[in-house]
Amino acid sequence: MGNVPAVTGSAAEALRRLLAEPGILPMPCCFDALSARLIEQAGFRLTFMSGFAVSAARLGLPDTGLVSYGEMVDQGRAICGAVSIPVIGDGDTGYGNPMNVRRTVEGYARAGFAGVMIEDQVAPKRCGHTRGKEVVARDEALARIRATVDAREAGADILVMARTDASATLGLDEAIARARAFHDLGADILFVEAPRSRAELERIGRELPGPKLANLVEGGDTPVLPLAELATLGFKIAAFPVTLLSASVRAMQEALAALADGRMPQNLLDWAELRRVVGFDAYDTELSRYRSDA
């Protein structure tokens, strides 16, 4: 992936510059400060704090609206403080009425997020690639995005990602209509969740204006197309929301199975590399600046 350029200006400004560049942006999603730092070290230029992954990693619970605003913004503050690349935060339904939405957006901006995603599911929400989802009426969905945009216009330095899950229950026509209305209200990025075919992805890319996100869940509802093809279809961001969480769980399960069997786990980082990744080398280098020559 190459080296990540140093970020100048605010996180929101950095995200705006990325959106203005040509090409598609692959976006592995994080769940804590360490996973975000690994994403940056691998050369990716932005990340997303996944509500699914935070709920699993922080609480050991499913993404069914059980994680709170306070827990999410606290997790986000640590993530944003650990990296220099822009981070988009999962703001779920905004945690209440439009005034709650505004507080969520303002809090995410203060935490250091470059963008915030607000969606139109009924609270408590569910993961976008699971069954049983419901969405609020279109007027309520629009009120949430209007509140999000109002918070940005009132001074919250943050971009607005507007998500709709309407396709699952009301059909793709309604989802596209909602997303177009979100754009008209001032949303910076559009996200139609869980299209089920290449044809649906193609229609979303063709009919909606501005930057669009494709959410690629391995084994989920949406076909995982190559990045070049998604770019051709009109998408700007390709999100991988649970790839790192899934890889982490599998690696830990395999290590635990080996230990339970009386074996040493394989494929571990060596001690020196682990120390480097978590920051000991950088810490020691910086600390040495304060040591007396004597």
Backbone as a ProteinNet text record, in pm:
[ID]
protein_1_A
[PRIMARY]
MGNVPAVTGSAAEALRRLLAEPGILPMPCCFDALSARLIEQAGFRLTFMSGFAVSAARLGLPDTGLVSYGEMVDQGRAICGAVSIPVIGDGDTGYGNPMNVRRTVEGYARAGFAGVMIEDQVAPKRCGHTRGKEVVARDEALARIRATVDAREAGADILVMARTDASATLGLDEAIARARAFHDLGADILFVEAPRSRAELERIGRELPGPKLANLVEGGDTPVLPLAELATLGFKIAAFPVTLLSASVRAMQEALAALADGRMPQNLLDWAELRRVVGFDAYDTELSRYRSDA
[TERTIARY]
81.9	0	85.6	210.8	293.7	275.6	348.1	343	223.9	164.9	53.1	108.2	66.5	116.1	73.3	153.6	118.2	-9.1	-96.6	-222	-198.2	-243	-237.6	-379.5	-401.6	-536.7	-615.9	-745.6	-830.9	-853.3	-903.1	-935.7	-1043.1	-1141.5	-1247.2	-1191.3	-1098.7	-1035.9	-958.5	-889.2	-815.4	-909.1	-1024.6	-1121.7	-1178.9	-1205.8	-1255.5	-1155.4	-1026.4	-924.5	-920.8	-933.7	-935.4	-1054.2	-1169.2	-1288.6	-1276.1	-1195.3	-1178.6	-1077.1	-996.7	-897.2	-963	-899.4	-952.4	-931.2	-1011.8	-992.9	-1076.4	-1079.8	-1157.9	-1067.9	-1125.3	-1052.6	-1091.2	-1001.4	-1029.8	-1022.9	-1119.5	-1129.4	-1154.2	-1046.7	-1065.2	-1117.7	-1206.9	-1268.1	-1202.7	-1196.2	-1126.8	-1227.4	-1175	-1259.9	-1192	-1061.5	-989.1	-867	-790.1	-674.2	-569.7	-549.1	-446.7	-484.6	-609.5	-649.6	-643.6	-677.9	-667	-521.5	-431.5	-289.8	-235.4	-276.8	-232.5	-280.6	-402.6	-455.6	-368.7	-334.9	-249.9	-110.9	-53.5	80.6	84.1	-29	-36	-48.6	-64.3	-66.4	-203.4	-309.4	-443.1	-462.3	-543.8	-551.1	-670.6	-758.6	-869	-922.3	-1000.5	-1063.9	-1200	-1273.8	-1409.3	-1420.1	-1471.2	-1496.2	-1629.5	-1623	-1741.6	-1816.9	-1946.8	-2028.6	-2039.1	-2048.7	-2051.4	-1926.9	-1810.1	-1683.7	-1659.6	-1697	-1679.7	-1768.3	-1894	-1983.9	-1927.7	-1870.2	-1812.3	-1686.8	-1595.4	-1465.8	-1473.7	-1556.5	-1561.7	-1655.9	-1769.9	-1872	-1891.9	-1840.6	-1870.2	-2016.4	-2079.4	-2222.2	-2248.1	-2363.4	-2395.1	-2432.5	-2426.6	-2458.5	-2609.7	-2674.6	-2820.2	-2862.5	-2783.1	-2817	-2782.9	-2700.9	-2668.3	-2554	-2467.3	-2358	-2411.4	-2369.4	-2426.6	-2345.4	-2404.9	-2332.1	-2203.7	-2213	-2096.2	-1983.6	-2017.5	-1915.7	-1854.5	-1937.1	-1885.8	-1795.3	-1834.8	-1751.9	-1622.5	-1627.3	-1505.4	-1410	-1464.4	-1380.6	-1322.5	-1404.5	-1360.3	-1251.3	-1258	-1155.6	-1019.1	-1016.9	-891	-841.8	-933.4	-896.3	-840.3	-911.9	-867.6	-734.4	-711.4	-586.4	-467.2	-493.5	-385.7	-333.6	-404.6	-366.9	-371.6	-310.3	-314.7	-403.9	-454.3	-544.7	-686.9	-772.7	-911	-987.2	-1070.5	-1154.8	-1300.6	-1382.7	-1527.7	-1589.5	-1682.3	-1742.8	-1883.7	-1915.7	-2051	-2136.9	-2228.6	-2318	-2452.5	-2468	-2592.5	-2713	-2815.8	-2937.2	-2930.1	-2815.8	-2802.6	-2843.4	-2891	-2921.9	-3039.8	-3138.7	-3258.6	-3320.6	-3384	-3451.5	-3349.8	-3393.5	-3296.7	-3201.8	-3245.5	-3154.3	-3046.6	-3082.8	-2981.1	-2883.2	-2937	-2851	-2749.2	-2794.1	-2701.8	-2593.1	-2632.9	-2533.9	-2434.3	-2482.3	-2393.8	-2292.4	-2338.1	-2249.7	-2148	-2192.5	-2100.9	-1998.1	-2042.5	-1950.4	-1848.4	-1891.4	-1799.1	-1696.2	-1739	-1644.5	-1539.7	-1583	-1488.4	-1392.2	-1438.2	-1353.2	-1245.8	-1259.1	-1157.3	-1196.5	-1322.1	-1366	-1368.7	-1334.1	-1342.9	-1483.4	-1557.8	-1693.4	-1776.7	-1908.7	-2001	-2108.6	-2144.3	-2251.6	-2377.7	-2488.3	-2619.1	-2712.4	-2791.5	-2874.6	-3022.3	-3106.1	-3251.6	-3321.3	-3248.3	-3313.6	-3394	-3491.2	-3561.2	-3464	-3466.8	-3383.4	-3459.1	-3389.7	-3249.3	-3224.4	-3113.3	-3080.7	-3021.8	-3001.5	-2937.3	-2828	-2732.5	-2631.1	-2699.6	-2645	-2708.3	-2722	-2643.9	-2649.7	-2711	-2802.2	-2877.6	-3025.8	-3103.7	-3248.3	-3316	-3438.4	-3517.8	-3503.8	-3441.7	-3425.8	-3558.7	-3575.1	-3686.3	-3630.1	-3695.7	-3653.8	-3766.2	-3728.3	-3827.4	-3891.7	-4000.6	-4065	-3968.8	-3992.1	-3898.9	-3883.3	-3992.8	-3983.2	-3888.2	-3895.9	-3806.9	-3662.7	-3644.3	-3509	-3449.4	-3528.6	-3480.7	-3450.3	-3531	-3507.4	-3372.5	-3336.6	-3206.4	-3091.6	-3101.6	-2993.6	-2993.2	-3109.4	-3114.4	-3045.9	-3070.1	-3005.9	-2854.5	-2811	-2668.4	-2602.3	-2666.7	-2613.7	-2616.9	-2722.9	-2730.8	-2615	-2581.1	-2468.4	-2339	-2320.9	-2201.6	-2200.6	-2314.1	-2320	-2304.6	-2338.2	-2325.9	-2184.1	-2095.3	-1956.5	-1889.2	-1962.9	-1899	-1815.7	-1685.2	-1594.6	-1593.3	-1692.8	-1712	-1794.3	-1767.9	-1845.5	-1961	-2064	-2186.3	-2197.3	-2201.3	-2232.9	-2375.6	-2463.1	-2603	-2630.6	-2681.8	-2704.9	-2853.8	-2896.5	-3031.9	-3030.4	-3114	-3135.2	-3271.1	-3333.2	-3470.4	-3485.1	-3377.6	-3388.4	-3437.6	-3400.9	-3433.5	-3583.4	-3655.3	-3797.8	-3890.1	-3840.7	-3925.1	-3883.7	-3771.1	-3727.5	-3621.4	-3551.2	-3439.9	-3487.7	-3606.9	-3658.5	-3665.2	-3719.9	-3731.2	-3593.7	-3503.2	-3368	-3299.8	-3310.8	-3248.6	-3314.3	-3446.9	-3517.1	-3471.6	-3456.6	-3410.1	-3266.8	-3180.2	-3041.5	-3030.9	-3109.7	-3107.9	-3154.4	-3256.9	-3304.5	-3198.4	-3123.9	-3015.3	-2911	-2879.1	-2782.3	-2834.5	-2961	-3019.5	-3014.6	-3019.4	-3011.5	-2868.8	-2769.8	-2632.1	-2539	-2582.6	-2494.2	-2373.8	-2256.3	-2132.7	-2108	-2152.4	-2130.7	-2261.7	-2296.1	-2418.7	-2386	-2470.7	-2448.3	-2583	-2607.5	-2724.9	-2679.7	-2728.8	-2681.1	-2742.8	-2658.6	-2695	-2764.2	-2713.6	-2762.8	-2726	-2812.5	-2799.1	-2740.3	-2705.5	-2653.6	-2568.5	-2493.6	-2416.3	-2509.5	-2625.1	-2721.2	-2768.2	-2791.3	-2833.2	-2720.5	-2598	-2482.9	-2469.7	-2487.5	-2476.7	-2582.4	-2702.2	-2809	-2781.9	-2734.6	-2700.4	-2592.2	-2488.7	-2380.6	-2425.9	-2519.1	-2564.5	-2662.3	-2751.6	-2862.6	-2836.7	-2732.3	-2709.1	-2588.4	-2597	-2486.4	-2383.3	-2266.9	-2165.7	-2095.2	-2006	-1932.1	-2025.7	-2001.7	-2085.6	-1997.9	-2050.7	-1979.3	-2043.9	-1960.1	-2004.3	-1953.5	-2043.3	-2010.6	-1993.5	-1871.4	-1837.4	-1816.1	-1920.2	-1917.2	-1894.6	-1783.7	-1756.9	-1869	-1937	-2050	-2180.9	-2180.7	-2302	-2387.6	-2479.4	-2576.7	-2519.3	-2418.5	-2366.8	-2250.6	-2251.9	-2137.9	-2010	-1901.2	-1772.1	-1700.9	-1719.1	-1661.2	-1519.8	-1436.7	-1303.3	-1314.1	-1213.3	-1215.2	-1228.6	-1156.9	-1162	-1302.9	-1374.1	-1510.9	-1603.5	-1587.4	-1668.5	-1643.4	-1519.3	-1487.9	-1558.9	-1557.9	-1625.7	-1775.1	-1831.8	-1974.5	-2009	-1908.1	-1934.6	-1914.7	-1850.9	-1830.5	-1695	-1691.8	-1570.2	-1498.9	-1576.1	-1519	-1565.2	-1471.8	-1504.5	-1470.8	-1574.6	-1555.2	-1551.8	-1460.9	-1450.1	-1474.8	-1601.9	-1637.5	-1594.6	-1588.9	-1560.7	-1440.2	-1364.8	-1250.4	-1148.1	-1107.5	-1006.2	-1060.3	-1184.9	-1244.3	-1248.3	-1293.2	-1301.5	-1163.8	-1064.1	-928.1	-873.1	-902.4	-853.8	-915.4	-1047	-1114.7	-1060.3	-1043.9	-991.3	-850.7	-765.3	-628.4	-626.6	-711.8	-714.8	-771.1	-873.5	-928	-822.9	-746.2	-642.9	-532.5	-492.7	-390.2	-438.8	-564.1	-619.1	-634.3	-673.6	-685.8	-550.3	-445.2	-311.7	-269.5	-291	-254.6	-333.8	-463.1	-545.4	-498.9	-435.9	-385.9	-241.9	-186.9	-50.9	55.1	16.3	111.4	130.1	244.8	265.2	198.8	127.1	64.7	168.1	124.5	210	174.8	262.2	237.5	220.6	291.9	288.3	393	367.3	471.9	586.1	708.4	816.1	812	881.5	872.1	913.9	1019.7	1067.6	963.7	899.3	799.3	676	634.5	518.6	546.1	666.1	702	699.2	748.4	748.4	606.8	519.6	383	307.4	323.6	249	316.2	437.4	493.6	610.2	665.9	778.3	899.7	931.1	1049.4	1036.3	918.6	896.9	901.7	845.9	847.8	991.8	1071.9	1209.7	1291.4	1267.5	1338.1	1303.5	1176	1133.2	1184.5	1179.7	1225.9	1375.2	1451	1595.3	1629.3	1539.2	1563.5	1573.6	1518.3	1512.1	1619.1	1703.1	1807	1928.8	1988.5	2106.6	2225.4	2310.6	2433.6	2521.5	2509.9	2591.9	2547.9
-121.3	0	126.7	117.4	237.1	311.9	420.4	500.4	594.9	616.8	710.6	850.7	946.3	1083	1145.4	1236.4	1306.6	1388	1387.4	1460.5	1605.5	1697.3	1839	1891.2	1989.1	2037	1940	1959.7	1874.7	1739.6	1644.8	1512.7	1522.6	1609.3	1626.7	1680.5	1774.9	1828.3	1719.6	1634.4	1524.5	1429.1	1400.9	1312.3	1377.1	1506.1	1575.2	1564.7	1579.1	1569.2	1428	1327.9	1190.3	1167.7	1219.3	1201	1272.3	1376.5	1453.8	1390.7	1297.3	1232.3	1129.6	1097.8	991	854	757.2	619.8	584	454	402.7	386.4	401.8	393.4	265.7	167.1	50.9	92.2	45.6	92.2	-25.1	-91.5	-188.3	-116.5	-181.6	-116.9	-165.8	-77	-103.8	-119.5	-163.7	-176.1	-127.3	-99.4	-42.8	30.1	88.6	168.7	83.8	-39.4	-123.7	-163.7	-203.9	-241.2	-121.4	-2.3	118.9	147	130.7	155.7	55.9	-69.8	-168.9	-132.6	-81.2	-37.2	74.8	171.7	282	231.3	144.1	92.6	12.1	-48.5	-124.8	-34.4	96.8	191.1	235	192.9	237.8	383.1	453.5	599.1	646.8	557.6	591.5	464	479.1	364.7	406.1	307.6	326.9	249.1	312.3	242.1	170.1	37.4	-45	-69.8	-38.5	-67	-215.6	-296.9	-442.5	-488.2	-440.6	-486.5	-431.2	-305.2	-248.1	-321	-347.6	-419.5	-555.8	-624.7	-756.6	-748	-655.8	-650.5	-587	-485.4	-413.3	-480.1	-532.7	-586.3	-737	-795.4	-936.1	-958.6	-860.9	-865.3	-841.5	-885.3	-864.7	-719.5	-685.6	-550.5	-536.9	-522.5	-511.8	-391.5	-285.3	-163.7	-167.5	-263.2	-275.9	-185.1	-147.4	-56.7	86.5	166.3	299.5	407.7	526.3	643.2	666.9	664.6	692.7	594	465.5	364.4	383.2	417	435	557.5	668	788.4	771.6	697.9	671	583.6	480.1	395	476.2	563.1	644.7	742.9	797.8	891.8	824.1	700	625.3	591.7	554.1	518.9	640.7	751.4	872.1	923.3	903.1	947.6	861	740.8	645.9	655	726.1	727.2	869.1	887	1016.8	1015.2	897.1	889.6	924.2	968.8	999.8	874.7	892.4	785.4	829.2	744.3	767.2	684.6	743.6	675	628.7	510.3	456.7	522.7	609.3	677.2	611	491.1	414.5	502.9	500.5	577.7	718.1	751.5	880.7	877	759.2	734.7	816	841	908.5	998.6	1104.9	1197.7	1291.4	1384.4	1470.9	1548	1581.9	1650	1554.2	1426.8	1326.8	1309.9	1311.3	1298.6	1412.1	1533.6	1647.5	1630.6	1586.1	1564.6	1456.7	1351.4	1245	1300.1	1376.4	1431.1	1525.4	1612.7	1706.9	1632.4	1528	1450.4	1374.4	1320.7	1249.5	1346.4	1466.5	1565.2	1601	1621.9	1654.1	1538.3	1415.4	1297.8	1282.6	1355.3	1351.3	1280.2	1236.8	1168.9	1265	1211.4	1287.9	1285	1180.1	1165.1	1084.1	1094.8	1018	959.3	834.8	769.4	765.7	811	804.3	726.7	635.4	546.4	561.2	492.7	508.1	387.2	300.2	186.3	229.6	146.4	160.7	122.9	198.6	164.7	65.3	-34.9	-67.9	-128.3	-84.3	-128.4	-268	-322.1	-452.1	-438.5	-531.2	-534.8	-536.7	-463.3	-447.3	-573.8	-678.5	-802.1	-915.2	-879.7	-979	-959.2	-1057.4	-1050.5	-973.4	-930.2	-866.3	-716	-655.2	-509.4	-439.2	-321.9	-232	-91.3	-11	128	220.7	341.1	441.5	497.3	570.7	636.8	736	765.3	851	987	1045.3	1176.9	1174.6	1068.3	1058	1037.2	957.5	937.2	1068.7	1149.1	1278.2	1372.3	1365.3	1451.8	1419.4	1291	1253.6	1312.9	1303	1355.8	1507.7	1569.1	1715.3	1760	1688.4	1721.9	1702.4	1598.5	1572.7	1685.9	1725.1	1834	1965.6	1988.5	2110.9	2118.9	2005.9	2005.5	2040.4	1985.9	2019.5	2167.4	2218	2358.4	2453.5	2405.6	2490.1	2489.4	2412.8	2418.9	2286.7	2175.5	2045.2	2013.2	2000.9	1979.3	1830.1	1788.7	1646.6	1629.7	1523	1492.5	1400	1404.3	1329	1212.9	1091	973.6	930.6	931.6	898	757.8	672.8	531.2	500.5	417.9	365.5	213.4	151.2	5.9	-27.2	68.3	51.4	-58.6	-90.5	-190	-324.7	-360.4	-493	-512.5	-406.5	-421.6	-343.7	-233.1	-147.9	-148.6	-212.6	-223.9	-122	-153.3	-68.1	68.3	76.5	207	305	259	345.3	379.7	282.3	309	416.3	407.7	506.8	643.4	645.6	772	838.1	757.4	813.5	866.7	789.1	831.8	960	971.4	1093.9	1212.8	1190.5	1297.2	1333.5	1234.9	1262.1	1352.7	1323.4	1405.9	1548.6	1562	1694.6	1774.7	1705.7	1772.5	1815	1758.4	1798.1	1688.2	1561.8	1451.8	1448.1	1417.8	1415.7	1281.2	1171.8	1035.9	959.5	881.1	801.6	653.6	582.7	441.9	370.6	295.8	208.8	70.1	25.3	-98.5	-222.4	-324.5	-461.4	-479.9	-418	-458.8	-605.2	-678	-823.5	-875.3	-787.6	-834.3	-725.9	-766.9	-668.4	-567.8	-615.3	-525.2	-417.2	-453.7	-353.1	-255.4	-306.2	-217.2	-121.4	-174.1	-90.8	19.5	-14.9	85	193.2	154.1	251	346.6	289.7	373	467.5	422.1	502	611.2	582.5	672.8	771.3	746.4	835.4	925.5	1051	1145.9	1137.1	1195.3	1211.8	1083.8	1092.1	973.4	870	744	634.8	525.2	458.2	350.3	217.1	116.4	-23	-97.3	-169.3	-239	-387.5	-437.9	-572.4	-665.1	-739.3	-833.9	-973.5	-1034.8	-1169.7	-1264.2	-1328.4	-1414.3	-1340.6	-1208	-1129.4	-1124.2	-1028.2	-1019.4	-961.8	-876.6	-804.8	-880.7	-898.9	-964.8	-883.4	-953.8	-887.6	-878.5	-765.5	-744.4	-687.2	-705.5	-643.4	-490.7	-430.1	-285.3	-211.4	-257.2	-188.9	-190.8	-300.8	-309.7	-217.3	-212	-120.4	24.4	57.4	192.5	223.4	126.5	144.5	165.7	99.2	113	244.9	319.2	450.7	463.6	365.2	371.7	434.1	510.3	579.1	506.5	442.7	374.3	229.4	138.1	-3.4	-39.6	-58.8	-87	-237.4	-278	-417.1	-418.1	-427.6	-396.8	-499.5	-627.5	-729.9	-816	-778.7	-860.3	-876.1	-765.7	-774.2	-841.7	-816.3	-883.8	-1034.3	-1075.2	-1217.6	-1282.8	-1214.8	-1268.8	-1279.9	-1180.8	-1182	-1296.7	-1314.1	-1421.5	-1557.2	-1577.7	-1704.9	-1729.5	-1628.6	-1645.7	-1677.8	-1610.8	-1637.5	-1776.2	-1816.9	-1951.3	-2057.4	-2039.3	-2137.4	-2140.2	-2023.1	-2019.5	-2086.1	-2059.5	-2119.4	-2270.5	-2315.8	-2459.9	-2528.4	-2463.8	-2521	-2528.5	-2420.2	-2421.2	-2526.4	-2540.3	-2640.9	-2781.9	-2797.2	-2928.2	-2952.9	-2859.1	-2875.5	-2837.8	-2764.7	-2724.3	-2573.4	-2528.9	-2385.5	-2339.1	-2228.6	-2177.4	-2143.6	-2152.4	-2120	-1981.5	-1930.2	-1805	-1684.6	-1684.7	-1568.5	-1465.9	-1339.9	-1238.4	-1270.2	-1243.4	-1259.4	-1141.7	-1158.3	-1061.4	-921.2	-912.5	-781.4	-711.6	-786.3	-726.4	-683.6	-764.8	-727.8	-598.7	-587.3	-464.9	-344.2	-363.7	-253.4	-211	-309.6	-278.8	-200	-238	-168	-39.2	-10.4	121.6	133.7	21.8	31.3	98.9	64.4	121.7	273.1	318.2	462.6	531.5	466.7	522.5	537.9	431.9	437.3	542.1	555.8	656.9	796.9	820.6	952.3	979.1	877.4	894.3	929.4	874.1	898	1045.6	1122.6	1265.5	1340.7	1282.7	1351.7	1301.1	1208.8	1155.9	1249	1268.9	1354	1285.2	1361.9	1306.7	1246.7	1303.4	1252.5	1113.3
0	0	0	45.9	50.9	180.5	194.2	315.9	312.5	429.7	441.1	454.7	368.6	381	512.7	563.6	686.7	664.4	763.9	755.4	795.2	712.3	746.2	755.9	846.3	866.9	952.2	956.3	1039.1	973.1	1053.5	1000	892.3	913.1	813.4	682.4	691	569.5	496.6	571.3	509.5	437.4	497.4	432.8	307.4	312.7	192.8	78	110.7	6.4	-52.9	30.4	-20.6	-114.2	-77.7	-159.9	-293.8	-298.3	-421.9	-515.9	-466.4	-550.8	-642.6	-755.5	-841	-778.1	-820.3	-775.6	-654.6	-625	-513.2	-391.2	-272.7	-146.8	-72.5	-65.1	19.3	166	247.4	385.8	480.9	528.3	635.8	760	832.6	948.7	1077.3	1175.1	1300.7	1413.7	1529.5	1647.4	1774.4	1766.3	1879.9	1827.7	1920.1	1879	1808	1853.6	1792.8	1650.9	1629.3	1493.5	1400.2	1450.2	1368	1332.7	1429.7	1402.8	1300.7	1308.7	1211	1070.7	1060	930.8	874.8	958.7	913.6	875.5	956.9	928.5	799.5	763.2	638	516.6	537.1	426.9	380.9	451	412.4	453.5	378.9	392.8	474.9	512.3	602.3	663.9	770.4	833.3	887	933.8	984.9	1114.9	1219.3	1345.2	1335	1321.4	1299.4	1429.4	1429.8	1547.2	1575.5	1469.2	1484.4	1559.2	1512.4	1568.3	1708.4	1733.5	1867.2	1967.2	1930.6	2019.8	2055.7	1955.9	1980.4	2065.9	2030.8	2097.8	2236.4	2251.1	2379	2478.6	2427.5	2516.4	2503.8	2395.8	2371.3	2340.1	2274.2	2245.4	2097	2045.5	1903.9	1875.1	1747.1	1700.9	1689.6	1805.1	1809.9	1894.5	1890.4	1962.6	2110	2152.6	2294.5	2337.9	2244.5	2278	2277.6	2375.5	2394.9	2325.3	2317.2	2264.3	2342.6	2475.9	2557.5	2533.6	2518.2	2491.9	2354.1	2255.9	2119.8	2109.6	2168.9	2157	2236.7	2347.3	2422.9	2342.3	2277.7	2193.3	2077.6	2020.2	1907.9	1945.3	2064.8	2109	2113.8	2162.9	2167.9	2027.6	1940.2	1802.7	1729.8	1735.5	1663.9	1718.2	1847.9	1906.6	1871.1	1818.9	1790.1	1647.5	1559.5	1417.9	1362.9	1245.7	1178.7	1055.8	1016.6	902	945.8	852.4	889.2	932.8	1035.1	1087.2	1076.3	1016.8	1013.3	1124.7	1199.8	1312.8	1284.4	1330.1	1320.4	1427.4	1384.1	1477.6	1491	1429.9	1437.6	1403.6	1486	1458.5	1518.5	1578.7	1645.6	1790.7	1837.3	1978.2	2030	1944.1	1992.9	1888.3	1934	1843.3	1777.6	1692.4	1623.8	1715.5	1835.5	1927.4	1977.6	1999.3	2031.7	1916.7	1793.6	1675.6	1673.2	1698.6	1697.4	1803.8	1921.8	2028.2	1987.3	1923.6	1876.7	1777.6	1680.7	1577.3	1639.4	1728.4	1794	1879.2	1949.4	2031.5	1949	1836.1	1747.7	1689.1	1655.7	1603.3	1709.3	1833.2	1940.3	1966.9	1944.6	1967.2	1860.8	1749.6	1645.5	1518.5	1508.1	1386.7	1268	1150.7	1027	969.4	999.1	947.1	1044.8	1029.7	1112.4	1023.3	1047.9	973.6	1058.7	1001.3	1065.9	973.4	1030.1	949.6	983.9	904.4	917.7	976	1046.3	1109.9	1231.8	1268	1394.7	1506.4	1615.5	1731.2	1820.1	1873.9	1855.1	1716.7	1654	1518.6	1519.5	1397.3	1380.5	1274.4	1277.2	1172.3	1036.3	940.1	810.1	728.1	759.6	682.9	764.6	856.3	931.9	904.8	946.1	923.6	1037.3	1013.1	1117.4	1123.7	1022.7	1023.6	996.7	1054.4	1024.8	1009.4	925.9	910.8	952.8	992.9	1029.3	902.2	918.9	806.5	741.9	614.4	542	607.8	658.8	722.3	841.8	921.5	1037.4	993.2	889.6	836.3	789.2	719.6	671.5	787.4	894.1	1009.7	1074	1078.3	1135.3	1054.1	922.8	839.5	842.2	849.1	860.2	988.9	1098.2	1224.9	1216.1	1146.8	1130	1052	941.4	859.6	937.2	1014.1	1093.8	1193.1	1255.4	1349.2	1277.1	1158.3	1080.4	1044	998.5	956.5	1074.8	1194.7	1314.2	1370.7	1309.1	1352.3	1379.9	1382.6	1402.1	1277.8	1293.7	1180.2	1147	1070.6	1045.1	917.9	843	723.4	758.6	676.2	701.2	602.9	656.4	576.6	611.1	512.4	533.7	480.6	567.6	533.6	536.2	441	444	434.4	515.9	512.4	453.7	383.6	337	232.6	161.7	54.3	105.7	228.9	282.7	300.7	336.8	367.1	273.3	219.6	135.9	-10.1	-41.3	-179.5	-217.5	-326.6	-369.6	-416.8	-476.8	-520.4	-403.2	-290.9	-173.6	-118.1	-116.9	-66.5	-149.7	-280.4	-367.5	-349.9	-335.2	-314.6	-185	-80	47.1	34.3	-28.2	-41.4	-122.7	-228.5	-308.2	-223.8	-139.6	-51.5	52.4	102.3	195.8	130	4.2	-69.5	-82.8	-113.8	-130.6	-0.1	113.9	243.3	277.7	207.8	231.4	276.2	270.6	307.9	214.5	269.8	192	124.7	187.7	137.7	152.2	52.3	55.4	70.1	144.2	174.2	171.8	64	55.2	98.7	212.3	271.4	205.1	190.9	156	21.3	-87.8	-220	-243	-315.3	-322.2	-452.8	-544.4	-672.7	-736.8	-838.4	-913.8	-979.5	-1026.2	-1090.9	-994.4	-868.3	-770.7	-741.1	-729.8	-711.5	-829.5	-949.2	-1068.7	-1067.9	-1026	-1024.4	-919.4	-803.6	-699.3	-750	-811.4	-863.2	-971.7	-1054	-1168.2	-1126	-1031.1	-1002.3	-888.9	-810.2	-695.9	-720.9	-677.7	-698.2	-586.8	-611.8	-508.5	-470	-371.2	-325.4	-262.7	-296.1	-246.7	-187.5	-85.5	-17.2	-47.3	-74.5	-85.4	36.6	104.4	228.3	198.5	212.8	166.2	285.3	319	430.7	374.2	410.7	362.3	409.2	312.8	345	364.4	343.7	361.5	236.4	231.9	123.4	-5.3	5.6	-110.9	-173.6	-306.5	-370.5	-351.2	-317.4	-295.2	-429.7	-497.5	-629.3	-617	-719.3	-718.5	-708.5	-647.7	-629.7	-762.1	-864.2	-993.4	-1050.4	-1030.1	-1081.6	-1003.8	-871.7	-791.8	-832	-861.4	-906.6	-1038	-1128.4	-1257.4	-1237.6	-1136.2	-1108.6	-1040.7	-996.1	-939.9	-790.2	-726.9	-582.4	-550.1	-441.5	-399.4	-285.9	-196.8	-80.8	-80.2	-58.1	-40	103.7	186.4	328.6	352.6	441.2	484.7	636	677.6	816.9	920.2	883.4	984.5	949.8	845.7	803	914.4	977.9	1082.4	1207.5	1242.2	1357.9	1335.5	1216.6	1185.1	1187.4	1126.9	1126.1	1267.7	1352.3	1490	1569.4	1555.2	1627.5	1584.7	1453.7	1406.4	1461	1457.9	1506.4	1656.2	1733.5	1877.1	1906.4	1833.4	1852.2	1823.7	1718	1683.3	1788.3	1838.8	1942.1	2070.7	2108.1	2229.6	2215.3	2096.1	2073.5	2087.4	2037.3	2050.3	2196.8	2272.2	2413.8	2490.9	2459.4	2527.1	2495.4	2380.4	2337.2	2380.9	2457	2504.3	2403.5	2298	2194.2	2199.6	2148.5	2133	2003.6	2008.6	1886.2	1779.2	1654.4	1540.4	1486.5	1399.8	1326.5	1418.6	1530.9	1619.5	1575.8	1607.4	1591.4	1687.1	1643.4	1740.3	1837.5	1949.1	2058.4	2014.5	1936.5	1893.1	1804.4	1714.9	1626.8	1704.5	1801.5	1882.3	1959.7	2016.1	2086.6	1992.8	1870.1	1774	1739.2	1713.8	1671.1	1777.4	1904.4	2008.5	2053.8	2001.8	2021.7	2117.2	2164.8	2257.8	2194.6	2069.7	2005.2	1992.6	1947.4	1932.8	2069.2	2169.9	2305.9	2355.5	2339.5	2387.9	2312.9	2181.9	2104.1	2152.3	2175.9	2222.5	2363.3	2450.4	2587.6	2592.6	2498	2498.4	2478.9	2420.6	2401.3	2532.8	2638.7	2767.8	2865.1	2820	2906.9	2905.3	3020.1	3030.9	2968.4	2901	2845.4	2955.1	3078.3	3188.2	3228.4
[MASK]
++++++++++++++++++++++++++++++++++++++++++++++++++++++++++++++++++++++++++++++++++++++++++++++++++++++++++++++++++++++++++++++++++++++++++++++++++++++++++++++++++++++++++++++++++++++++++++++++++++++++++++++++++++++++++++++++++++++++++++++++++++++++++++++++++++++++++++++++++++++++++++++++++++++

